[in-house]
Amino acid sequence: MPQRAQNTPICRDCDGFATAAITTGTRHPDGTRATLTVTCPACKGTGHTAPAAALTRTR
């Protein structure tokens, strides 16, 4: 029987694309392009947010 994927909320800031590689336009001496890797600060590179804590009623 197939397993269902967990329903974890996707980060609203990065829409699930938590890491991006940005080309700076410059090249290294060996000819490769210089790139920067940036991660989403909201989800810390996971692409998902933590589920909200359950609310409890106190009396």
Backbone hydrogen bonds in HBPLUS format (Angstrom, degrees):
<---DONOR---> <-ACCEPTOR-->    atom                        ^
c    i                          cat <-CA-CA->   ^        H-A-AA   ^      H-
h    n   atom  resd res      DA  || num        DHA   H-A  angle D-A-AA Bond
n    s   type  num  typ     dist DA aas  dist angle  dist       angle   num
A0049-THR N   A0009-PRO O   3.01 MM  40  5.72 158.1  2.06 141.7 148.3     1
A0011-CYS N   A0047-GLY O   3.13 MM  36  5.53 170.4  2.14 123.8 124.8     2
A0015-ASP N   A0011-CYS O   2.97 MM   4  5.39 131.7  2.21 139.4 148.9     3
A0017-PHE N   A0014-CYS O   3.09 MM   3  5.44 162.9  2.12 121.9 122.2     4
A0040-CYS N   A0018-ALA O   2.86 MM  22  5.11 139.2  2.03 146.6 156.1     5
A0020-ALA N   A0038-VAL O   2.88 MM  18  5.32 158.8  1.92 153.6 160.8     6
A0038-VAL N   A0020-ALA O   2.88 MM  18  5.32 166.8  1.89 159.3 163.5     7
A0022-ILE N   A0036-LEU O   2.77 MM  14  5.10 165.2  1.79 154.5 158.4     8
A0036-LEU N   A0022-ILE O   2.79 MM  14  5.10 155.2  1.85 143.9 151.9     9
A0024-THR N   A0034-ALA O   3.03 MM  10  5.87 175.6  2.03 160.1 161.4    10
A0034-ALA N   A0026-THR O   3.00 MM   8  5.72 168.7  2.01 144.0 144.1    11
A0028-HIS N   A0032-THR O   2.72 MM   4  5.43 167.5  1.74 168.8 172.9    12
A0031-GLY N   A0028-HIS O   2.92 MM   3  5.34 165.3  1.94 119.3 123.7    13
A0044-LYS N   A0040-CYS O   2.96 MM   4  5.48 119.6  2.33 135.3 150.0    14
A0046-THR N   A0043-CYS O   3.35 MM   3  5.66 160.8  2.39 108.9 114.2    15
